[in-house]
Amino acid sequence: MKAIIEVGGHQYAVSEGEKIYVDLLDAEKDQKVTFDKVLFVDGKVGAPYVDGASVEAVVVKNGKGKKIKVFKYNPKKKYRKTQGHRQPYTCVEVKKING
């Protein structure tokens, strides 16, 4: 069974048993999470969401992504600035798709 869900403004195509990385959720490890914003479930298309459909998942881990460097400068002005950023994420495993 396949579904398309919306989490944190992003859309993900998921199936049962699949692990996905989403933006940081307010949930601890091994906690159950339910996603109610389901856009598509095996041929059922909602406007915008499918009524009564949900996706149940379990949090696998919370973490931070790889560091990216942000470098800004203005030529001929002696302005240079370096920043680093690590995007926090939550890894969830899809257990069941209700549709």
C-alpha positions as a Markdown table, in Angstrom:
| # | Residue | x | y | z |
|---|---|---|---|---|
| 1 | Met | 0.0 | 0.0 | 0.0 |
| 2 | Lys | 1.3 | 3.4 | -1.0 |
| 3 | Ala | 0.4 | 6.9 | 0.2 |
| 4 | Ile | 1.5 | 10.5 | -0.1 |
| 5 | Ile | 1.6 | 12.5 | 3.1 |
| 6 | Glu | 2.4 | 16.1 | 4.1 |
| 7 | Val | 4.7 | 16.7 | 7.0 |
| 8 | Gly | 6.0 | 20.1 | 7.9 |
| 9 | Gly | 5.1 | 21.6 | 4.5 |
| 10 | His | 6.9 | 18.8 | 2.5 |
| 11 | Gln | 5.2 | 15.9 | 0.7 |
| 12 | Tyr | 6.6 | 12.3 | 1.0 |
| 13 | Ala | 5.6 | 9.2 | -0.9 |
| 14 | Val | 5.7 | 6.3 | 1.6 |
| 15 | Ser | 4.9 | 2.7 | 1.8 |
| 16 | Glu | 4.7 | 0.3 | 4.8 |
| 17 | Gly | 8.0 | -0.6 | 6.4 |
| 18 | Glu | 9.8 | 2.4 | 4.8 |
| 19 | Lys | 12.0 | 4.8 | 6.7 |
| 20 | Ile | 11.9 | 8.5 | 5.9 |
| 21 | Tyr | 13.7 | 11.6 | 7.2 |
| 22 | Val | 11.4 | 14.5 | 8.0 |
| 23 | Asp | 12.0 | 17.9 | 9.7 |
| 24 | Leu | 12.3 | 17.7 | 13.4 |
| 25 | Leu | 9.2 | 16.5 | 15.2 |
| 26 | Asp | 8.3 | 17.0 | 18.9 |
| 27 | Ala | 8.6 | 13.2 | 19.6 |
| 28 | Glu | 11.0 | 10.9 | 21.5 |
| 29 | Lys | 12.6 | 7.7 | 20.2 |
| 30 | Asp | 10.1 | 4.7 | 20.0 |
| 31 | Gln | 7.1 | 7.0 | 20.2 |
| 32 | Lys | 4.2 | 6.5 | 17.9 |
| 33 | Val | 3.3 | 9.3 | 15.5 |
| 34 | Thr | 0.1 | 9.7 | 13.4 |
| 35 | Phe | 0.1 | 11.7 | 10.2 |
| 36 | Asp | -3.5 | 12.9 | 9.3 |
| 37 | Lys | -2.6 | 15.0 | 6.2 |
| 38 | Val | -2.8 | 12.3 | 3.6 |
| 39 | Leu | -3.1 | 13.4 | 0.0 |
| 40 | Phe | -3.2 | 10.1 | -1.8 |
| 41 | Val | -3.9 | 6.4 | -0.8 |
| 42 | Asp | -3.9 | 3.7 | -3.5 |
| 43 | Gly | -6.0 | 5.5 | -6.1 |
| 44 | Lys | -8.0 | 7.7 | -3.6 |
| 45 | Val | -7.3 | 11.3 | -4.2 |
| 46 | Gly | -8.5 | 13.9 | -1.8 |
| 47 | Ala | -9.4 | 17.6 | -2.2 |
| 48 | Pro | -6.9 | 18.4 | -0.7 |
| 49 | Tyr | -6.8 | 15.5 | 1.9 |
| 50 | Val | -8.4 | 12.1 | 1.9 |
| 51 | Asp | -11.1 | 11.8 | 4.5 |
| 52 | Gly | -10.5 | 9.2 | 7.2 |
| 53 | Ala | -7.0 | 8.3 | 6.0 |
| 54 | Ser | -4.0 | 8.3 | 8.3 |
| 55 | Val | -0.5 | 7.0 | 8.4 |
| 56 | Glu | 1.0 | 5.5 | 11.6 |
| 57 | Ala | 4.7 | 5.6 | 12.2 |
| 58 | Val | 7.3 | 5.1 | 14.9 |
| 59 | Val | 10.2 | 7.5 | 15.6 |
| 60 | Val | 13.5 | 5.7 | 15.0 |
| 61 | Lys | 15.8 | 8.5 | 16.0 |
| 62 | Asn | 16.3 | 12.3 | 16.2 |
| 63 | Gly | 19.5 | 13.8 | 14.9 |
| 64 | Lys | 21.3 | 16.5 | 12.9 |
| 65 | Gly | 22.4 | 16.4 | 9.2 |
| 66 | Lys | 25.8 | 17.1 | 7.8 |
| 67 | Lys | 27.2 | 20.5 | 8.3 |
| 68 | Ile | 27.0 | 22.9 | 5.5 |
| 69 | Lys | 29.1 | 26.1 | 5.3 |
| 70 | Val | 27.6 | 29.5 | 4.4 |
| 71 | Phe | 30.2 | 32.0 | 3.2 |
| 72 | Lys | 29.3 | 35.6 | 2.4 |
| 73 | Tyr | 31.6 | 38.3 | 1.2 |
| 74 | Asn | 31.5 | 41.7 | -0.5 |
| 75 | Pro | 34.4 | 42.3 | -2.9 |
| 76 | Lys | 36.6 | 45.3 | -2.2 |
| 77 | Lys | 34.9 | 45.9 | 1.2 |
| 78 | Lys | 36.9 | 43.6 | 3.5 |
| 79 | Tyr | 33.6 | 41.9 | 4.5 |
| 80 | Arg | 33.8 | 38.1 | 5.0 |
| 81 | Lys | 31.5 | 36.0 | 7.1 |
| 82 | Thr | 31.5 | 32.2 | 7.5 |
| 83 | Gln | 28.6 | 30.3 | 9.2 |
| 84 | Gly | 27.9 | 26.7 | 9.7 |
| 85 | His | 24.5 | 25.0 | 9.8 |
| 86 | Arg | 23.2 | 21.5 | 10.7 |
| 87 | Gln | 19.6 | 20.8 | 9.9 |
| 88 | Pro | 17.8 | 18.8 | 12.7 |
| 89 | Tyr | 15.7 | 15.8 | 11.5 |
| 90 | Thr | 13.6 | 13.0 | 12.7 |
| 91 | Cys | 13.8 | 9.5 | 11.2 |
| 92 | Val | 10.4 | 7.7 | 11.2 |
| 93 | Glu | 9.5 | 4.2 | 10.1 |
| 94 | Val | 6.0 | 3.8 | 8.6 |
| 95 | Lys | 4.1 | 0.9 | 10.2 |
| 96 | Lys | 0.6 | 1.1 | 8.9 |
| 97 | Ile | -1.4 | 3.0 | 6.3 |
| 98 | Asn | -5.1 | 3.4 | 7.0 |
| 99 | Gly | -7.1 | 4.4 | 4.1 |
